[in-house]
Amino acid sequence: MIDTFLDTHELHLGITTRCNLECPLCARTTEKNRWFGSGNIDINFETYKKFLDDLKINEILFCGNWGDPIFYPDFFQLLTYIKSRNIKIRIHTNGTGHNNKWWEELSNILSLEDELYFSIDGIESNFTIYRKNASWHKIIKHISTIVNTSSHPLLFWKYIIFKYNENTIVEAHDIAKNLKMDYFMLQCPWIPDDQPEWMPSFSPLEFVTNNKLKKIHRIDDDAIYLKLN
């Protein structure tokens, strides 16, 4: 079993419990205190480095179940180490934290093959129904900052379909295209049985088919990716 794990080519790392949002269905919002207490936890960089040193992997995903990876205190140090190993990086974030200079530095650390996903479930008028405490203005500025760097990672607009935002998908898609992002990702939500009011009336594939969107890049079990530019 140990040998099999060490031969794994992809790895999903959880590095912090820090986040600036309070998304209603997120495990951090509903169960964080149960597992981690009221404070924040960050895994020591040297611990991660020692763990990764002997692994033969091609790709690392940062998509925190308990926190947003951009708030990890040693994030740039960790990313720089990973890139020194020629490992591909995928980052999922709400995109609200930090300033433009921070995002420019992030873009300069990453390479053209890396992927950066901004989780924006709606448009300016409705996306904070789920992404509570997020800032539309900051997110748009941060995306624009990255686009304007000399080279930058692939940029994804990640749109989880809920009941409240199922009528603003096309508008969000067009905003992402105008921002010169690379892909628009539509994803199915995870909805608890006792909260059916969040459930959308169609799947990502049904939406794309009904709206005759043809630039399909990839289809996964719970998501569909559309090429923007």
URCOR-V390778 format. One record per backbone hydrogen bond with DSSP energy under -1.0 kcal/mol. CO is the residue of the C=O (numbers start at 1). NH is the residue of the N-H. Records with the same first field share a line. If there is no record, write none. Layout:
CO=NH ; NH
//
This chain:
1=5
2=6
5=8
6=56
9=58 ; 59
11=61
15=43
18=68
23=26
26=30
27=31
31=35
32=36
41=17
44=48
45=49
46=50
47=51
48=52
49=53
52=55
58=88
59=11
60=90
61=13
62=92
68=71
69=72
72=75
74=78
75=79
76=80
77=81
78=82
79=83
80=84
82=85 ; 87
83=86
88=60
89=115
90=62
91=117
93=119
99=103
100=104
101=105
102=106
103=107
104=108
105=109
106=110
111=114
114=154
115=91
116=156
117=93
118=120 ; 158
120=122
123=126 ; 127
126=129
127=130 ; 131
130=132
131=134
132=22
135=139
136=140
137=141
138=142
139=143
140=144
141=145
142=146
143=147
144=148
146=149
154=116
155=182 ; 183
156=118
157=185
158=120
159=187
165=168
168=172
169=173
170=174
171=175
172=176
173=177
174=178
175=179
176=181
177=180
182=228
183=157
184=226
185=159
186=224
187=161
192=195
195=198
196=199
198=163
203=207
204=208
205=209
206=210
207=211
208=213
214=216
215=227
218=225
222=188
223=220
224=186
225=217 ; 218
226=184
//
